[in-house]
Amino acid sequence: MFSLLTQALLWLLLLTFLWYVLQRVVPKNYLAVLGYAVLLLALIMPFFYPADPLSGSAWSILSLPLKPLSLSLLLLLLGTSDVWAGGSKDGKKVVKPNLVIWALVILLLSSNPWISRYLERQVISAGVSAAQVCQTTTTTQIAGTIVVLGRGVTEAYQPAGTQIPQIDTNERIMEAVEQQQQQLSLGNRPLTIVSAGKLVVGTRNQTETEYIQTRLANMNVSPITEYSSVSVHDTAVNLKRISNNQGNLNNRVLVVASAIDVGRAQLTFQKQGVTTIPRASNLQEIVCDQRQRRLTLADFVPSVEALLRSTRAINEFFALLYYFMRGWLTLS
């Protein structure tokens, strides 16, 4: 904690000194141009270098208005800015009611369980159809390869050794084990690949890939690690090389991911000419049960879990848009 605080103070001191020098040396009109150039660079870097930590930090700041909670807080701050600034009208504090109302509406809608499930279904259905998921519940398809997409199993952009594993990490691991057992029951021994990159997590200095590999090995699954991929697109590109090196001739790939990511994963693999079978622990629950499930009062009571699911769905929407703009997938 002391080291982190010292680093922050040193950076603040350095930036303050640089700003002071720029104000003294560079004319003000050129400073405005420099500011726009820095902002443009901050927008371009996440687009072309999404895996870079600096790009990730820049995007996490720039994308704040795109997230329900951050947008609500921003509107609340703007709506009460006169109160914070000490402004008043006829001796009364001035509040902009329209901004405050919009903040509450966004927060209420995004934390509604029914709406969060609807948003999840929409982003998943961009790549996975209900027929593909719901009509194959009793049939196990033979696959030559099982790919476990493990990126993001921990909190992003945190110092090494301080990340906290996300809840759906264990779900992906258990789903991979279940799919492996089903394939073995059919007399098939698929190649299992773990792709999660080189981000160091936990106090043992393991990468995310090694973390998942260790968990799978403890459950008698011997996966092949794949370090070079930093995105779903990289995994799809590198998959053929790994399969060819292992002499695997079956082109059908069983992709294990979190439910919210599985649609984008399928579209990305298809772009590379790979036939995929999407699998996620709660995929059928999200996609198939919406007609059978009866609505209750609890479906309309705001909750923190619903807010988290809505935020992930919105993030996935922008991820789909990003992949489409890069030409990494085709939206039908």
ABEGO torsion letter per residue (X at the ends): XAAAAAAAAAAAAAAAAAAAAAAAABBAAAAAAAAAAAAAAAAAAAAABAABAAAAAAAAAAAAAABAAAAAAAAAAAAAAAAAAGBBBGGBBBBBAAAAAAAAAAAAAAABAAAAAAAAAAAAAAABBAAAAAAAAABBBBBABBBBBABGABBBGBBBGABBBBAAAAAAAAAAAAAAAAAAAAGBBBBBBBBAEABBBEAAGBBAAAAAAAAAAAAGBBBBBBAABABAAAAAAAAAAAAAAAGBABABBBBBBBAAAAAAAAAAAAAAGBBBBBBBAAAAAAAAAAAABBBBAAAABBBAAAAAAAAAAAAAAAAAAAAAAAGABBBX
